[in-house]
Amino acid sequence: MPADCRNYEDALQYLIGRINYESAAGSDFAASDFKLERMRHLLAELAHPEERLPAVHVAGTKGKGSTCTMTARILSAAGYRAGLYTSPHLHRFEERFVVDGVLPTEQQLVDLVQRIMPTVARIDAEPGGMQPTYFELATALAWLHFLDQRADIAVLETGLGGRLDSTNVCQPVVTGLTSISFDHMHLLGNTIAQIAHEKAGILKAGVPAVSSAVHPDAIEVFHHVARERGCPLWQLGTDIQLESQIAPDHVSSHGWVVDVVTPARRWSRIECPLRGRHQMENVAVVLGMIDWLREAGWRIDDDAVVKGLATTRWPARIEVVPGSPTAVLDAAHNPASAQALRDALNEEFPNRKRVLVFASSADKDVESVLRLLLPGCREVIFTRFLDNPRAENPERLRQLANNLNDVSTHCAATPLAAWQLARSLACESDLLVVTGSFFLVAELRQHILAEARECALSDP
């Protein structure tokens, strides 16, 4: 870890040198490693930036990043300066905290890190093991940057769980709870009810909430916690309804068109900006939260909603890269996200065989994910990502696949080698699919996009 921070590389090395649970294997840490006291102490030493900015706070197993991104774009379209905090990042650390879609400059990141280093050094020297982690510093940097950029509101995605997540010291105007399924069970619990209870930890006394949970156990937990804390709660399927759903092949966009009815109003012919049927549920949470923000006095007209959704981009979430053959990049890493990807591929590319490039973290339910993704594949290439030690052995992945399906399988030492092999095996009519881990997509995405641009330029 650098002793000082003179440039961008020093700033990154300083952050990377902190304890980083995003890069640690699940067996290397436990729920007891997550303590809000550590985050509260850090923010107190920084004069409580979180208390000076209202927030929209969203938790869930999947869909929370999409929900946050759509909400932030709508707020920006309405004329507010909207900070957006998400994790992890794809290519640059600064992607984690943007204002109106604009990343901090390298110099701004250096300045932010220089500002917090003396505070962190003091905390590190204190007895009691309160040294802030990588994610905690990222969250604090986000709040400082939002205030520097005179943001009006912060839209915050929880990193893990909710109850003990570093973002859970915010001051929310409204909270959102997206789909709940199995992931991070060694930290959050082995049942849907236990996981939902951790996610429901973001609910604050008197602060309205919107939920798209569909599992009965999750719904029961959310309603129970909301009653305990006096939170008005709108639940998809009872308080909020999806009506008049139109599939993407019937409209000009690649998304779905849907009518959403909330207790406040009817939203007609809303176009989902992101691929996949599941995004309609995320849009419903967004619109419910917009209704609550309006109730709280935020001026957000219908045009801002339409414009904000139309300008939403969320890379690596069923991201289609045109070319020959077409490629789809998706960060699906648990059974629920794999099912969403499979369903979207079946609906949007129903008659195309797939060549799959796959890698996974060792602590994931890989067998369940492969059961969902292998049908429809003609070839599968297993690899391991290089920038994170959590990667599963490709040979073990191949063995699992061979026990589940008779699809042709291969192993490649690196993501790039896997991609090159996939291209050599694919027919023009095939669909190249890269998935299994956010880290895999992050390592391949820029190469794939550059390759697609070169092919487009070379076409007559």
C-alpha positions as CSV (number, residue, x, y, z in Angstrom):
1,M,0.0,0.0,0.0
2,P,1.5,3.4,-0.9
3,A,2.4,5.7,2.0
4,D,1.1,8.7,0.0
5,C,-1.0,9.3,-3.0
6,R,0.6,11.3,-5.8
7,N,-1.3,10.0,-8.8
8,Y,-4.2,7.9,-10.0
9,E,-2.2,4.6,-9.8
10,D,-1.3,5.4,-6.2
11,A,-4.9,6.0,-5.4
12,L,-6.0,2.7,-6.8
13,Q,-3.2,0.8,-5.0
14,Y,-4.2,2.4,-1.8
15,L,-7.8,1.2,-2.1
16,I,-6.9,-2.2,-3.4
17,G,-4.6,-2.6,-0.4
18,R,-7.6,-2.6,2.0
19,I,-9.4,-5.7,3.1
20,N,-11.6,-6.5,0.1
21,Y,-14.4,-9.0,0.5
22,E,-15.3,-8.7,-3.2
23,S,-12.1,-10.5,-3.9
24,A,-12.1,-12.9,-1.0
25,A,-13.4,-16.5,-1.2
26,G,-16.5,-17.1,0.8
27,S,-14.7,-19.3,3.2
28,D,-12.3,-16.5,4.1
29,F,-14.9,-14.3,5.9
30,A,-18.1,-14.6,7.9
31,A,-21.1,-12.5,8.8
32,S,-19.2,-11.3,11.9
33,D,-16.8,-9.4,9.6
34,F,-19.5,-7.0,8.6
35,K,-20.0,-4.3,11.2
36,L,-21.9,-1.0,10.7
37,E,-20.0,0.4,13.7
38,R,-16.9,0.5,11.6
39,M,-18.7,2.5,8.8
40,R,-20.3,4.8,11.3
41,H,-17.0,5.5,12.9
42,L,-15.4,6.3,9.5
43,L,-18.2,8.7,8.5
44,A,-18.2,10.4,11.9
45,E,-14.5,11.2,11.4
46,L,-15.4,12.6,8.0
47,A,-18.1,14.9,9.5
48,H,-21.0,12.7,8.5
49,P,-21.4,13.3,4.7
50,E,-24.2,10.7,4.6
51,E,-26.4,13.0,6.8
52,R,-26.2,15.9,4.3
53,L,-27.8,14.1,1.3
54,P,-31.2,12.4,0.9
55,A,-31.2,9.0,-0.6
56,V,-33.1,6.3,-2.5
57,H,-31.9,3.0,-1.1
58,V,-32.4,-0.3,-2.9
59,A,-31.6,-3.9,-1.8
60,G,-32.3,-7.3,-3.3
61,T,-30.7,-10.4,-4.7
62,K,-31.0,-9.4,-8.3
63,G,-32.3,-6.3,-10.1
64,K,-31.2,-3.8,-7.6
65,G,-28.5,-2.3,-9.8
66,S,-30.9,-2.0,-12.8
67,T,-33.5,-0.4,-10.5
68,C,-31.0,2.1,-9.1
69,T,-29.7,3.0,-12.5
70,M,-33.2,3.7,-14.0
71,T,-34.2,5.7,-10.9
72,A,-31.0,7.9,-11.1
73,R,-31.6,8.5,-14.8
74,I,-35.2,9.6,-14.2
75,L,-34.1,12.0,-11.4
76,S,-31.4,13.5,-13.7
77,A,-34.0,13.9,-16.5
78,A,-36.2,15.7,-14.0
79,G,-33.4,18.3,-13.5
80,Y,-31.9,17.0,-10.2
81,R,-28.3,16.3,-9.8
82,A,-28.4,12.6,-9.1
83,G,-25.6,10.6,-7.6
84,L,-25.6,6.9,-8.3
85,Y,-23.6,4.3,-6.2
86,T,-23.3,0.8,-7.5
87,S,-20.9,-2.2,-7.2
88,P,-18.8,-3.9,-8.4
89,H,-17.3,-1.9,-11.3
90,L,-16.7,-3.3,-14.7
91,H,-13.6,-1.5,-15.9
92,R,-12.8,1.5,-13.7
93,F,-13.2,2.0,-10.0
94,E,-14.8,5.4,-10.6
95,E,-17.9,3.7,-12.2
96,R,-19.1,3.0,-8.7
97,F,-20.1,6.6,-8.0
98,V,-21.3,8.9,-10.8
99,V,-23.3,12.1,-10.9
100,D,-25.8,12.5,-13.8
101,G,-24.0,9.6,-15.5
102,V,-20.5,11.3,-15.4
103,L,-17.6,9.5,-13.8
104,P,-15.2,11.3,-11.5
105,T,-12.0,12.3,-13.3
106,E,-8.7,10.6,-12.3
107,Q,-7.6,13.8,-10.5
108,Q,-10.9,13.9,-8.6
109,L,-10.3,10.4,-7.4
110,V,-6.8,11.2,-6.3
111,D,-8.1,14.3,-4.4
112,L,-10.7,12.2,-2.7
113,V,-8.3,9.5,-1.6
114,Q,-5.8,12.2,-0.4
115,R,-8.6,13.7,1.7
116,I,-9.5,10.5,3.5
117,M,-6.0,9.1,4.0
118,P,-5.2,11.0,7.2
119,T,-8.5,10.0,8.7
120,V,-8.1,6.3,7.8
121,A,-4.5,6.4,9.2
122,R,-5.8,7.6,12.5
123,I,-8.5,4.9,12.6
124,D,-6.0,2.2,11.6
125,A,-3.9,3.2,14.6
126,E,-6.7,2.9,17.1
127,P,-7.1,-0.3,19.2
128,G,-10.0,-2.5,18.5
129,G,-9.6,-3.5,14.9
130,M,-11.8,-0.9,13.3
131,Q,-9.8,-0.5,10.1
132,P,-12.1,0.4,7.2
133,T,-12.5,-2.0,4.3
134,Y,-12.3,-1.4,0.6
135,F,-16.0,-1.3,0.2
136,E,-16.4,1.0,3.2
137,L,-13.9,3.5,1.8
138,A,-15.6,3.3,-1.6
139,T,-18.9,4.1,0.0
140,A,-17.4,7.1,1.9
141,L,-15.7,8.3,-1.2
142,A,-19.0,8.2,-3.0
143,W,-20.7,10.4,-0.5
144,L,-17.9,12.9,-0.5
145,H,-17.9,13.1,-4.3
146,F,-21.6,13.5,-4.4
147,L,-21.4,16.5,-2.0
148,D,-18.4,17.9,-4.0
149,Q,-20.5,17.8,-7.1
150,R,-23.5,19.4,-5.4
151,A,-25.8,16.4,-5.9
152,D,-29.4,16.8,-4.8
153,I,-29.9,13.1,-4.0
154,A,-28.0,9.8,-3.9
155,V,-29.4,6.6,-5.3
156,L,-27.6,3.8,-3.4
157,E,-27.4,0.1,-4.3
158,T,-26.5,-2.2,-1.3
159,G,-23.4,-4.2,-1.8
160,L,-24.3,-7.3,0.2
161,G,-27.4,-8.0,2.2
162,G,-28.8,-4.8,3.6
163,R,-28.9,-4.8,7.4
164,L,-25.2,-4.6,7.8
165,D,-24.3,-3.1,4.5
166,S,-22.1,0.0,4.5
167,T,-24.8,2.0,2.6
168,N,-27.3,1.3,5.4
169,V,-26.4,4.5,7.3
170,C,-28.0,6.6,4.6
171,Q,-31.0,9.0,5.1
172,P,-33.6,7.5,2.6
173,V,-36.6,9.3,1.2
174,V,-37.9,5.9,-0.1
175,T,-36.5,2.4,-0.2
176,G,-36.8,-0.4,-2.8
177,L,-36.7,-4.2,-2.4
178,T,-36.2,-6.2,-5.5
179,S,-36.3,-9.9,-6.2
180,I,-35.1,-12.2,-3.5
181,S,-33.4,-15.6,-4.2
182,F,-30.5,-17.7,-3.0
183,D,-27.0,-16.1,-3.0
184,H,-24.3,-15.5,-0.4
185,M,-26.0,-18.1,1.9
186,H,-23.0,-18.4,4.2
187,L,-23.5,-14.8,5.1
188,L,-27.2,-14.1,4.7
189,G,-28.9,-17.4,5.6
190,N,-30.0,-20.7,4.0
191,T,-33.7,-19.8,3.6
192,I,-35.5,-17.2,1.7
193,A,-37.0,-15.8,4.9
194,Q,-33.5,-15.4,6.4
195,I,-32.1,-13.7,3.3
196,A,-35.2,-11.5,3.1
197,H,-34.7,-10.4,6.7
198,E,-31.2,-9.3,5.9
199,K,-32.5,-7.3,2.9
200,A,-35.3,-5.8,4.9
201,G,-32.7,-4.3,7.2
202,I,-32.7,-1.2,5.0
203,L,-36.3,-0.4,6.0
204,K,-36.4,2.8,8.2
205,A,-39.1,4.0,10.5
206,G,-41.8,5.8,8.6
207,V,-39.9,5.7,5.3
208,P,-42.1,4.3,2.5
209,A,-40.9,1.2,0.6
210,V,-41.7,-0.6,-2.6
211,S,-41.2,-4.4,-3.1
212,S,-41.2,-6.7,-6.1
213,A,-40.6,-9.9,-4.2
214,V,-42.6,-12.8,-5.4
215,H,-41.6,-15.6,-3.0
216,P,-44.3,-15.8,-0.2
217,D,-41.7,-16.1,2.5
218,A,-39.9,-12.9,1.4
219,I,-43.2,-11.0,1.1
220,E,-44.2,-12.1,4.6
221,V,-40.9,-11.0,6.1
222,F,-41.1,-7.6,4.3
223,H,-44.6,-6.9,5.6
224,H,-43.7,-8.0,9.1
225,V,-40.6,-5.7,9.3
226,A,-42.5,-2.9,7.6
227,R,-45.3,-3.1,10.2
228,E,-42.8,-3.2,13.0
229,R,-41.0,0.0,11.8
230,G,-44.1,1.8,10.6
231,C,-43.2,1.8,6.9
232,P,-45.8,2.2,4.3
233,L,-45.1,-0.7,1.9
234,W,-46.4,-1.2,-1.7
235,Q,-46.1,-4.8,-2.8
236,L,-46.0,-5.9,-6.4
237,G,-48.9,-8.2,-7.1
238,T,-51.2,-6.6,-4.5
239,D,-50.7,-2.9,-4.2
240,I,-48.9,-2.6,-7.6
241,Q,-50.0,-4.4,-10.8
242,L,-48.4,-5.1,-14.1
243,E,-50.9,-4.9,-16.9
244,S,-51.0,-5.0,-20.7
245,Q,-47.6,-6.5,-21.2
246,I,-46.3,-6.4,-24.7
247,A,-43.3,-8.5,-25.8
248,P,-40.3,-6.9,-27.5
249,D,-41.1,-8.4,-31.0
250,H,-44.2,-6.3,-31.1
251,V,-42.5,-2.9,-30.4
252,S,-39.7,-1.0,-31.9
253,S,-37.4,-1.2,-28.9
254,H,-35.7,-4.3,-27.5
255,G,-37.6,-4.0,-24.2
256,W,-41.1,-4.7,-23.0
257,V,-43.9,-2.3,-23.0
258,V,-46.1,-2.4,-19.8
259,D,-48.8,-0.6,-17.9
260,V,-48.0,-0.2,-14.2
261,V,-50.8,0.6,-11.8
262,T,-49.7,1.9,-8.3
263,P,-51.9,3.1,-5.5
264,A,-51.1,6.7,-6.7
265,R,-51.8,6.4,-10.5
266,R,-51.7,4.4,-13.7
267,W,-48.5,4.5,-15.8
268,S,-49.4,3.6,-19.4
269,R,-47.3,2.2,-22.1
270,I,-44.0,2.4,-20.3
271,E,-41.1,1.0,-22.3
272,C,-38.6,-1.1,-20.3
273,P,-35.1,0.1,-21.3
274,L,-33.3,-3.2,-20.5
275,R,-33.7,-6.7,-21.9
276,G,-35.5,-9.4,-20.2
277,R,-39.0,-10.0,-18.9
278,H,-37.8,-9.6,-15.3
279,Q,-37.0,-6.0,-16.0
280,M,-40.7,-5.2,-15.9
281,E,-40.7,-6.0,-12.2
282,N,-37.8,-3.6,-11.7
283,V,-39.6,-0.9,-13.6
284,A,-42.6,-1.4,-11.4
285,V,-40.4,-0.8,-8.3
286,V,-38.9,2.3,-10.0
287,L,-42.3,3.8,-10.7
288,G,-43.6,3.1,-7.3
289,M,-40.6,4.9,-5.8
290,I,-41.1,7.8,-8.2
291,D,-44.7,8.1,-6.9
292,W,-43.4,8.2,-3.3
293,L,-40.8,10.8,-4.2
294,R,-43.5,12.9,-5.8
295,E,-45.6,12.6,-2.7
296,A,-42.5,13.9,-0.7
297,G,-42.4,17.0,-2.9
298,W,-39.8,16.0,-5.6
299,R,-40.9,17.4,-9.0
300,I,-40.7,14.6,-11.5
301,D,-43.0,14.9,-14.4
302,D,-44.0,12.1,-16.9
303,D,-41.7,13.3,-19.6
304,A,-38.7,13.0,-17.2
305,V,-39.8,9.3,-16.5
306,V,-40.0,8.6,-20.2
307,K,-36.7,10.3,-21.0
308,G,-34.9,8.8,-18.0
309,L,-35.9,5.3,-18.9
310,A,-35.0,5.9,-22.6
311,T,-31.5,7.0,-21.7
312,T,-30.8,4.1,-19.2
313,R,-27.8,1.9,-20.1
314,W,-26.6,-0.9,-17.8
315,P,-23.7,-2.9,-19.4
316,A,-23.2,-6.6,-18.8
317,R,-26.8,-7.2,-18.1
318,I,-28.1,-9.2,-21.1
319,E,-25.9,-6.8,-23.2
320,V,-26.2,-7.7,-26.9
321,V,-23.1,-6.9,-29.1
322,P,-24.1,-7.0,-32.8
323,G,-21.8,-8.9,-35.1
324,S,-21.3,-12.1,-36.8
325,P,-22.1,-14.1,-34.8
326,T,-24.0,-11.9,-32.2
327,A,-22.7,-11.9,-28.7
328,V,-24.5,-11.6,-25.4
329,L,-22.7,-10.5,-22.2
330,D,-24.4,-11.1,-18.9
331,A,-23.2,-11.2,-15.3
332,A,-25.5,-14.0,-14.2
333,H,-23.9,-15.8,-11.3
334,N,-26.7,-17.4,-9.3
335,P,-29.7,-19.6,-10.3
336,A,-32.2,-16.7,-10.4
337,S,-30.1,-14.5,-12.7
338,A,-29.2,-17.5,-14.8
339,Q,-32.9,-18.3,-15.3
340,A,-33.6,-14.7,-16.2
341,L,-30.8,-14.8,-18.8
342,R,-32.1,-18.2,-20.2
343,D,-35.7,-16.9,-20.5
344,A,-34.5,-13.7,-22.2
345,L,-32.4,-15.7,-24.7
346,N,-35.3,-18.1,-25.4
347,E,-37.6,-15.1,-26.1
348,E,-35.4,-12.9,-28.0
349,F,-33.2,-15.5,-29.9
350,P,-35.6,-18.5,-29.9
351,N,-34.0,-20.5,-32.8
352,R,-30.3,-19.9,-32.3
353,K,-27.9,-22.5,-30.9
354,R,-25.5,-21.1,-28.3
355,V,-21.7,-21.2,-27.8
356,L,-21.2,-20.5,-24.2
357,V,-18.1,-19.1,-22.5
358,F,-18.4,-19.7,-18.8
359,A,-16.5,-19.0,-15.6
360,S,-17.7,-18.8,-12.0
361,S,-16.6,-18.0,-8.5
362,A,-15.9,-21.1,-6.4
363,D,-18.5,-20.2,-3.8
364,K,-21.5,-20.1,-6.1
365,D,-24.2,-22.7,-6.8
366,V,-22.6,-23.6,-10.1
367,E,-24.5,-26.9,-10.7
368,S,-27.9,-25.1,-10.5
369,V,-26.6,-22.4,-12.8
370,L,-25.3,-24.9,-15.4
371,R,-28.6,-26.9,-15.3
372,L,-30.3,-23.7,-16.5
373,L,-27.8,-22.6,-19.1
374,L,-26.6,-25.8,-20.8
375,P,-29.8,-26.7,-22.6
376,G,-29.7,-25.0,-26.0
377,C,-25.9,-24.9,-26.1
378,R,-23.9,-26.5,-28.9
379,E,-20.5,-25.9,-27.4
380,V,-19.3,-24.8,-24.0
381,I,-15.9,-23.4,-23.1
382,F,-14.9,-23.2,-19.5
383,T,-12.3,-20.8,-18.2
384,R,-11.3,-18.8,-15.1
385,F,-11.1,-15.1,-14.7
386,L,-7.6,-13.8,-13.8
387,D,-8.2,-10.7,-11.7
388,N,-9.9,-12.3,-8.8
389,P,-8.7,-15.3,-6.7
390,R,-12.3,-16.6,-6.2
391,A,-12.4,-18.3,-9.6
392,E,-13.4,-21.9,-9.8
393,N,-11.2,-24.5,-11.6
394,P,-12.3,-24.8,-15.2
395,E,-11.7,-28.6,-15.2
396,R,-14.2,-29.0,-12.3
397,L,-16.7,-26.9,-14.2
398,R,-16.3,-29.1,-17.2
399,Q,-16.7,-32.2,-15.1
400,L,-19.9,-30.8,-13.6
401,A,-21.2,-30.0,-17.1
402,N,-20.4,-33.5,-18.5
403,N,-22.4,-35.0,-15.6
404,L,-25.4,-32.9,-16.4
405,N,-25.5,-32.7,-20.2
406,D,-24.0,-34.3,-23.3
407,V,-23.0,-30.9,-24.8
408,S,-19.5,-30.6,-26.2
409,T,-17.2,-29.0,-23.6
410,H,-13.7,-27.5,-23.6
411,C,-11.4,-25.7,-21.2
412,A,-9.3,-22.7,-21.9
413,A,-6.6,-21.2,-19.6
414,T,-7.7,-17.6,-19.9
415,P,-10.9,-15.7,-20.8
416,L,-9.3,-14.4,-24.0
417,A,-8.3,-17.9,-25.1
418,A,-11.8,-19.1,-24.3
419,W,-13.4,-16.3,-26.4
420,Q,-11.1,-17.0,-29.3
421,L,-11.9,-20.7,-29.1
422,A,-15.7,-19.8,-29.0
423,R,-15.4,-17.7,-32.1
424,S,-13.6,-20.4,-34.0
425,L,-16.3,-23.0,-33.0
426,A,-19.3,-20.8,-33.7
427,C,-21.3,-20.7,-36.9
428,E,-22.6,-17.4,-38.2
429,S,-26.1,-18.2,-37.0
430,D,-25.0,-19.1,-33.5
431,L,-25.2,-16.9,-30.5
432,L,-22.1,-16.4,-28.4
433,V,-22.9,-16.1,-24.7
434,V,-20.4,-15.0,-22.1
435,T,-21.7,-15.4,-18.5
436,G,-21.3,-17.0,-15.1
437,S,-19.5,-14.2,-13.3
438,F,-19.3,-10.4,-13.3
439,F,-15.5,-10.8,-13.2
440,L,-15.4,-12.8,-16.4
441,V,-17.5,-10.3,-18.3
442,A,-15.4,-7.5,-17.0
443,E,-12.2,-9.1,-18.3
444,L,-13.6,-9.8,-21.8
445,R,-16.1,-7.0,-22.5
446,Q,-13.7,-4.3,-23.8
447,H,-12.0,-6.8,-26.1
448,I,-15.3,-8.0,-27.5
449,L,-16.6,-4.5,-28.1
450,A,-13.4,-3.5,-29.8
451,E,-13.5,-6.5,-32.0
452,A,-17.1,-5.7,-32.9
453,R,-16.2,-2.2,-33.8
454,E,-13.4,-3.4,-36.1
455,C,-15.7,-5.8,-37.8
456,A,-18.3,-3.1,-38.4
457,L,-15.6,-0.8,-39.9
458,S,-14.3,-3.5,-42.2
459,D,-17.7,-4.4,-43.6
460,P,-18.3,-2.9,-47.0
